[in-house]
Amino acid sequence: MADDGSAQSQAFWPLPKFYFQVHWDDHVLSFEEVSGLDVEAQPIEYRAVNSAAFSSVGMPGLHRASNVTLKKGIMPAHMLDTLNQGALARNNITITLLDERGSPTITWALHNAFVTKVTAQEYDADSDDVAVDTIEFAHEGLSVRAG
């Protein structure tokens, strides 16, 4: 008899990565793909002058976050307006991973995000692909919270 998963605890059930929302100002937008939600601490090598050890100590330094890339089929009008305003337009953007009931599980918040790059897909009359635009954001900080 096959295992239907009913014995597995709901607390440990893996989340699907395809159910997420993007909030841009007052708009809730659907995107095909989100990437670049990573932050790293640059390591600092330090050794005190009076240290008896003949090695350095590693310490966490400044945090550095990658640019966040969003892919979407059709660019909404308010996004195009933001692009036309240039680097002056800064927005707070939140990306929320949802569970199967639509409840938030993890939220990434981009602080003072601004557009750095927009790429339109190549158009080909012989292709049957969907047109997907890519928009890339730099930001002043990325925070992550559960729930």
C-alpha positions in Angstrom: 0.0 0.0 0.0 1.4 3.4 -1.0 2.1 6.1 1.6 -0.3 9.0 1.1 1.6 11.3 3.4 -1.2 11.5 6.0 1.1 10.3 8.8 3.6 13.1 8.2 3.4 16.1 10.5 2.0 19.3 8.9 4.8 21.3 10.6 7.4 19.5 8.5 5.6 19.4 5.1 7.8 21.1 2.5 6.5 24.4 1.0 6.0 24.8 -2.7 8.1 27.6 -4.2 5.5 28.6 -6.9 3.0 30.3 -4.6 4.2 33.8 -3.8 3.0 37.4 -3.9 4.9 40.7 -4.6 3.7 43.9 -3.0 4.8 47.1 -4.7 3.5 50.1 -2.9 -0.3 49.5 -2.8 -0.3 46.9 -5.7 -0.2 43.2 -5.4 1.5 41.8 -8.5 1.9 38.3 -10.0 5.4 37.4 -11.3 6.7 34.3 -12.9 10.0 34.2 -11.2 11.9 36.0 -8.3 15.6 35.6 -7.8 18.4 37.3 -5.9 16.9 37.1 -2.4 20.3 36.5 -0.7 22.4 38.4 1.8 26.0 37.6 2.8 28.3 39.0 5.5 31.7 39.9 4.3 34.3 38.3 6.6 36.8 40.4 8.4 40.2 38.8 9.4 41.4 40.4 12.7 44.3 39.8 15.0 44.9 41.8 18.1 48.4 43.2 18.6 48.9 41.5 22.0 47.3 38.1 20.9 49.5 35.1 21.7 47.9 33.1 18.9 49.7 33.1 15.6 46.5 33.4 13.6 43.7 35.8 13.0 40.1 35.6 14.2 37.2 35.7 11.7 34.4 38.2 12.4 31.3 39.1 10.4 31.6 42.4 8.6 29.3 44.5 6.5 26.3 42.8 4.9 26.0 42.8 1.2 22.8 41.9 -0.7 22.4 41.0 -4.3 20.1 42.8 -6.8 16.7 41.2 -7.0 15.3 40.2 -10.4 11.6 39.8 -11.2 10.2 38.2 -14.4 6.7 39.0 -15.6 4.7 38.5 -18.8 3.3 42.0 -19.1 4.7 45.1 -17.4 1.9 47.0 -15.5 1.4 50.7 -16.3 2.5 51.9 -12.8 5.8 49.9 -13.2 6.5 51.7 -16.5 5.8 55.1 -14.8 8.4 54.2 -12.1 10.9 53.4 -14.8 10.3 56.7 -16.5 11.0 58.6 -13.3 14.5 57.1 -13.2 16.5 56.6 -10.0 14.4 59.1 -8.1 11.6 56.5 -7.7 12.3 54.4 -4.7 9.8 51.9 -3.4 9.5 49.4 -0.6 8.8 46.0 -2.1 7.8 42.8 -0.2 7.9 39.3 -1.5 5.9 36.8 0.5 6.0 33.0 0.1 2.5 31.5 0.9 1.4 28.1 2.1 -1.3 26.0 0.5 -4.0 28.0 2.4 -2.6 31.4 1.2 -1.1 32.3 4.6 2.3 34.0 4.6 5.2 31.8 5.7 8.3 33.9 4.9 8.5 37.6 3.8 11.4 39.4 2.3 11.3 43.2 2.4 13.4 45.3 0.0 13.9 48.8 1.5 14.1 51.8 -0.8 14.3 49.6 -3.9 15.0 51.2 -7.3 15.1 49.9 -10.8 18.6 49.3 -12.3 17.8 47.3 -15.4 14.8 46.3 -17.6 15.2 43.7 -20.3 12.5 42.8 -22.8 12.6 39.3 -24.3 13.6 39.0 -28.0 10.6 38.9 -30.2 10.3 36.3 -32.9 7.4 35.9 -35.3 8.2 32.1 -35.7 8.2 31.5 -31.9 5.3 30.4 -29.7 6.9 31.5 -26.5 5.2 33.9 -24.1 6.8 37.4 -23.9 8.5 37.8 -20.5 10.1 41.0 -19.3 12.8 41.1 -16.7 13.2 44.0 -14.1 16.1 44.2 -11.7 16.2 46.2 -8.5 19.0 47.4 -6.2 18.0 48.2 -2.7 19.2 49.7 0.6 18.6 46.6 2.6 16.8 43.2 2.7 15.1 42.0 5.8 13.6 38.5 6.2 10.8 37.5 8.7 8.9 34.4 9.3 5.1 34.3 9.2 
